[in-house]
């Protein structure tokens, strides 16, 4: 018997039930198998997943000929009945761990809550089980991590804590919406091994993922979704190895693995128009080959909850030249993002220094840095959390253009429209707030906000990790075009080795706060010298289409 059976599922948000964003979807998942749904942002993947646990969203309506969990029809469940199903019968891993976890509570208590609601375990047993679950999903030092709140954890650790919560009660069905988002290759491999283990124990998995390499490894069947309908469905071998629909072939072509920087990944985003670029404000020109960032002997430690100290960055040095991309890779907690925060002047190193354009940066006072801050920008992993949700796109970009002196819509309308044109977004988005934008649109607004300052250097901290493969391709092509035409330098941090290989000129590999290997991207990927680098590359899921 199927664990989940869905027949003619329709989901929409209009009062008349006339327009469906998911329109006539049908599928079944057997015990111990995985169905993956892939498609562009806005195709209806996550709406499908949320409707199956009774959370379609505000004003959402759901109709279906059948939605059966085992033999139980769940179409008519009331909210209080759904609370008894979620967690116990269906585990759910949301896409955004930072938003999903309570920022005020230790993650161990969040996991223990599921056990408190559905089991008779004692408080001590629940705490022990929470630590055991954190350990099972690859969280290092789980006893200490259980006492930390989500804001004290890296993106990868937050995601693993969220997965631990979802599997706490060993539900027969696990719905995983981007479960490996923001995870580095080795931790991703651990999570995939965990999901494979769950499958072997009979758990049915509905996987939503933009990572076709992950899908290729774990899925038994793949459904390709576009505009709310399945355009292709079949075994993973059939769909990925021999796609029949043109849209499926476009998704596969957008995967960056094995493609050089000169190869376009997206067919839907044109190159940045030269006439647009000519109107973009430029900083003072920096000659090609000039060192724009020099980091020497950086070290930074943090105090743990138990009073001990963690050395997050240990003697890190590198240089970044004008027009160059330096990639930084390593496991979650290796120190990548701490290095980025030091470079941005948001963390003060315990020792060592960063110079920008040959002048002291970390050694300068904040008032001395302020005059030069516009020359270095940043694109964050999660643009939604970095925007004021009350502001429109017009206000966000006006604020950036006026350095915080104004958010009045229309005050810099010509410059705002030019920034949108530069990142290939229509002006019709100016009145929208961040929550009404797709993931790809939000990331391009984030890039436009960064370009408002005419920077020479942009720190890219996981800028495409939460994007589906086709939108990721558009953003990567956009970043390459901007670099070529504006001479930008990128410090590019990513857990996705295929993405880093595609965009980087040089690469440094970090482990436990130290640089263990460095060199050109092609040399490091083709002939890694260090055992850790070799293990990192071996752990990365391979994308094979034949």
N, C-alpha and C positions, 0 to 999 in steps of 0.2 A: 504493500500500500504506500502511496506517495505521502511524504511528510507534509508537503504543501501542494495544493492544487488551485490554480487560478484560471478562471474562464471568463473571457470577454470583460476584462477590467477596464473601466473608464473612470477618470478622475478629472475634475475641473474646479474652477473657482468663481464661476459666474452664477448669479442667482437663478437664471433661467435653465441651467443645465444644458445649454446649447453648445458650448464650446468646451471640448475636452483636451487637456494637455497630455493625457494618456488615453489612447483611443483604441479599445478592443484588443488588449494584450492578453494572451493565454499562454500558460506554461505549467509544468509540474516538476517537482524535485523529489527524487527518490532518496531513501536513507543512504548515507555514505557517499553522496555525489554532490557536485558543485555546479551550479548554473551561474555564469557570469553575464552581466549586462554591461555593454560598452556603448559609448556614443558621445557626442559632443555635449558640452555644457548647455543645459536648457532642453535637452532631448526628452527628458521625462524620467531618467533613471532613478534619481533620488526620490522623486514624487511617488514613483511606483513602490519603492522600498518603504517609505513612510506610511503609505496608505495601507500596507499589509500589517501594520501594528497599531492601526487606529489613530494615526497622527498625520492626516493629510495636510494640515495647516489651516490657518484662519480662513473661514468661509469656504473651505474645501468640501466638495461632495464626492462620494464614491459609489459607483454602482458596479455590479458584476453578476454574471449568471451563477458563479460559485467562487467562494474563497474558503477553502477547507484546510484546516490544520489537523492532519490525520483524518478522522471521521467527523470532526466538529466543524460546523459551519459558523464562521466568526463574523459574518456580515452584519448581524443585528446586535452585536455586543454593546452594552452600555459602557460609559467611561470607567465606572468602578469595576466592571467585569474585565475590561482590558488591563487594568492594573494587576489583576491576578494572573494574566497571561504573559505580559511582558516580563522578561527576566527568567521566569520559570519555564515557559513553553517556547518562547522566542527570545533569543539573545540578540541585541542590536548594538552595533558599533557605528556611531555617528562619524561623519567626515571630519568635523572640527572639534578636536579634543579640548582645545583651550576654552571654547564656549560650552562644551558639554559637561565638563567637570566643574564642581562648585569651587570657586576660588577661595572660599572662606574655610573649607574643611580639608583636613589631611586626606590623601587619596586612599589610605588604608581604611578610613571610616566609610568612604563611599562604597568600597567593595564590601565591607562588612554589613552595610545597610541592606544589600540584596539578600544576604544570608539571614539577617534579622527578620526580614519581612516574610521569608518563605521557608525557613528551617527553625528547628528548636535547639540549635547550637548555643552553648553558653557564650558570654562575651569573650572569655579567654579563647575558646575554640574558634570563634569568629575572627579574632585578631590573628591567630596562628594560621587560619585558612587564607586570610587576605595576604599574608606574607608569602605563603606557599604559592598562591596564584601569581603574585608579582614575580616571583622567582621563575615560575613556569613560562612566563612570556618574556623572559630575558632581562628583567630589571636588575641591574647590579646593586649589591648591598640593599636587598629588599626591606630589611627591618628598619633601616634608617629612612629609606625612600617612603615607606608607608606613613611616616610621621610628617612628611612634607606636603605642602599645598601645591596645586597645579602650577601656580606662578613661579614656584621654585624649581620646577623641572624643565628640562629641555623638551622640544617638540616631540622627539622620539620617545622619551620617557612618558610624556603625557599620553601618547597614543597607546603605548603598551599598558598603562594603567587602565585606560578605557576598555581595552580588549579583555583585561583580567576581570573587570566588572561584568562584561557581557557573558563570559563563560563560567561565572562563579557557580551557577546552579546546573551546569552541564545540560543546557536545553537541547531538545531534539532538532531545533532549527536555529541557525545563526545567520542573521542578515548583517552583512559587513559592507558598509558604505565607505569605500576608500580606506581599508584597514591598514594599508602600508604607506599612506601619505606621510611624508616628512621623515621616513625611516631610512637610515643608511643601509648599505648593501648587506652587511653582516647581520644586523638586527632584522632587516627584512627577511633574510633567509631563515632566521629563528622563527619569525611569525608564520612564514609559509610552512615551515616544518610542523609548527603547532597546528595550523589549519589542516594540514595533511593527516596529522595524528587524529584530530577530531573526526575527519572523514572516515578514517580507518576504524574508529569506534562507532560509526553509524550516524554521526551528525550530518544533517543536510545543510548545505551552505548556499545562500544567495549572495553572490559577490558583485558589488558595484565597483568598478575600477577603470581608471584611465590608462593604467600601465599594462600594455598588451603583453609584455614579457611575464608579468605576474599572472595574468589571465592564461597565457600559454602554458604556464607550469602547473597550475592548480585546477583549472576548470575542466569539467568533463564535457559540458555543453556551453556554447556562447550564443547570446542573442544580441544582435546589433540594433540599436535603437536610434531612430531619427524622427524628429517632430512627433513624438508620442506613439509611434508604432514600431514594431519589429520589421526591419527591412530584410533581415537575414537571420536564420537560426539553424544551428546544426552542431555537430561535434566540434570541439576545439581544433582538431586536426583539419577538418573540412573548412571551417570558416577562416582560420588564420593561415592555413597552408594553401588553400585554393579558394579564395574569396570569389563569390559570384556577383555580388552587387557592387556597383561603382563606388558607392559611399564607403563600403568596407575597404575597398582597395585604397581609397584616399586616406583612411585612418592608418592603414599599415604603412603607406608611403611617408606619413608624417613622423614616424618613429626615428629619432636622431641617431640611434646606434649604428656605427659603421659609416656614417656620412661625414664628409669633410665640411669645413665652414663655408666653402664656396657653393655647396649644394643647397638649393632651396628645399625647405621642409614642407611649406604650405603652398597650396595652389589658390587659396582664397584671399590672401593678403598680398597686394602688390608692393613693389619696392617703394620706399619713401620718395616722393616726388622732389626733384631737385629745386623746383620753384618754391616749394614749401620750406625746404631746408635753408634756402637763401634768406628767408625772412626770420629764421630762428636767431635769437640773440646769442652771440658767442662770447665766451670769456676771452681774456687776453690770450692770443695764440701761444701755445707752448711748442717748441721745436720737436720734431719727431725724434724719438730715442731718448728724450729727456726723462730722467728719473722723477716721477711725480710723487711716489711714496717710497720711503725707506724706513723699514722697521729693524731695530737692532736689539737683540737680547731681551725680548719682551717676557715678563713673568708676572703672573697674577694668581693669587690664592683667595679662597672664600672659606668662611667658617661654616661647618656643618651643624645640624641640629644638636648633635651630641657633644659639641664643643671642639672637636678636632678640626683640622684645616685640610682643605682639598686644593692641591696645586693644579689649577685649571690650565694655565699656560706656563711653559717652562723653556726659557731661552729660545724664543722664536725670532728668526730674522728672515727678511725677504726684501726684494725691491720690485717696483711696478713701474713700467715705462709708459710714456704717452702712446695711446693707440693700441695698447696691449691688454690681453685678458690673462690674469693669473687665477687659476682655479685652486680652490682649497677643498680637499676631501678628507674624510675620516669618519669614524663611528660617532654616534650620538654621544656627547659628553667629552669628545676629544679636544675641545677647546676652540673649534672653528668660529662659533658665534662670539665667543669672548674676544678673540683676536679682532673680529669685525667691530665690536663695540669699542675696543681700545683705539682702533684706527679712526673711528668716527668721533673720538673724544668723549664718549659716553661713559667710559671706565678709565680710571687712572691706573697705569701699571705699577706694580710694586717695585719693579726695576726695569731698565731698558727704556727706549724712547722711540717715538715715531716722528720723522720729519716729513713735511709736505712741501713740495716745490723748493726743497733745500733749506727750509726754515723750520725751527722747532715747532712742534705741534702739541704733543702730550706734555712737554715741559713748559708750554706757554700757559698763561692764565686764561680763564674763560673769556674775559673781556678782550684779550689779545686774539683769541681764536675767532671771536664773533665776526670780525671784519673779513675773515677768510672762509667762513663756514659755507658760503654759497658755492665755493669751488669743489666741494665734495658732497655728493648726494647719496641717497640710500633707497633701495627698493626692498621692502620687507616681504617675508614669507606670507604673511596674512594681511593683505591690504584692508580687509573689512575692519579688523581691530585697530588699524592705524588711522581710520577716518572717523570724524565726528558723525555719528549716524543721523544727526538732525540736519546736517548741511546737505545742500544739493551739490552736484558736480560743479556747477558754476561757482558756488561759494568756496568749495575746496580749492579750486584752481586760482580764484581771485586772491584767496588768503596766501597761497604760495607766491603769486606774482608780486604781492605788496608786502611780503615778509611779515605777515600777520597784522598789518595796519588796517586792513579792510576785508570784509567778506560780502560787501554789498553787491548783489548781482547786477551786472550791466556796467559796473565802473571800469572794467578792463575787458569788455566783451570781445573786442577785436583780438587781443592777445590770447584770451581764453579759447576762442574758436580756432585760432592758429595752433594752439597746443593740442586740441582734439584732432585737428586735421593731421598733425604730425604723427599721432599714434593711431591713425585710421579709425577714428570714432566719429559718428554723426553728431551734429549740433543738437539734434533732438533729445540727446541724453542730458543736456545742461540742466534741466529742471528735475532730474531724477535724484533720489537719495541712494546711498550705497546699497541698501538692502534690495532695491529694485533693479540692480545691475547683476549680470551674470558674473561668474568668477573671472572669465577672461576680460570682460569689460572693466571690472574693478582693477585688475592688474594693469591694464593699459592706462586707466586714469591715474594710478599710482606712478607709472612711468612719466606721464605728462606732468604731474605735480613735481617730480624730481627735475625734469628738464626746464621747468620754469625759472630755476636759478642759474641756468647756463653753466652747469658744473663741468669740470675737467675730468673728475673721477666719480664713478658710481660704485658703491658697495652693494652687490646683489646677494642678499641672504635668502637662499632658497626661493628665487623669484618665480619659479614655474612648478613648484612641487605639488601644488593643489589643483593644477589645471589638467583637463583632459588632453589627450595626445594631439588633437587637431588645434586646439587653442594654444597649447604649449608651443606647437610648431610656429604659429603666427607670432607669438611673443618673442621666441628665439630669433626668427627672421628679422623682426623689428629691431631687436637689440643689435644684431649684426649690422644692419643697414645704418643705424644711428652711429655706431662706432666708426664705420668706414667713412661716413660723410662728415661727422663732427669731430673725429679724432679722440673720442672718449676712451678712457681707460677703465677697465672693469676689474674689481676684486670679486670673483664669482664663487660663492659658497653653495655647494649642492651635495645631496646624498646620492643623486642619480648619476652614475658613472657615464652613462651614454650621453647625457646632456653636457657634463663637464668635458668629456672628450670632444664633443662637437664644437664647443664655443671657445675652449682654452688654447692659448699659445704655450704657456708653461703651467706647471702643476706642482703643488706641494701636498704631501700626504701627512696627516697628523694622527698621532696616537698618544693618549694619556698626556696631552698638552705639549708634546714635542713634535718637531718635524722629523719624520723618519726617512723620507725620500723626497727628492725634488728633481726636476728636469723638464724637458719639453714634454708636452702632452703625448705626442706620438711615441717617444722613447719610454715613458713610464707605462703606457698601456701595452706597448708591443713587447717590452723586455723589462718588466719590473725586477729590481734588484733585491728588495727587502722582502722577507717572508710575510710580513704583515700586508704589504701591498699585494703580493701574490694571493693571499687569502681573501683580501677585499675584492679583488677582481673575480676570483673563483666563486665567491658567494653571490655575485650579482646575477639575477635571473637572465638567462640568455633568450634573445628573441630570434627564433628561427622560423622562416616562413615556408620551408620546403621539407 
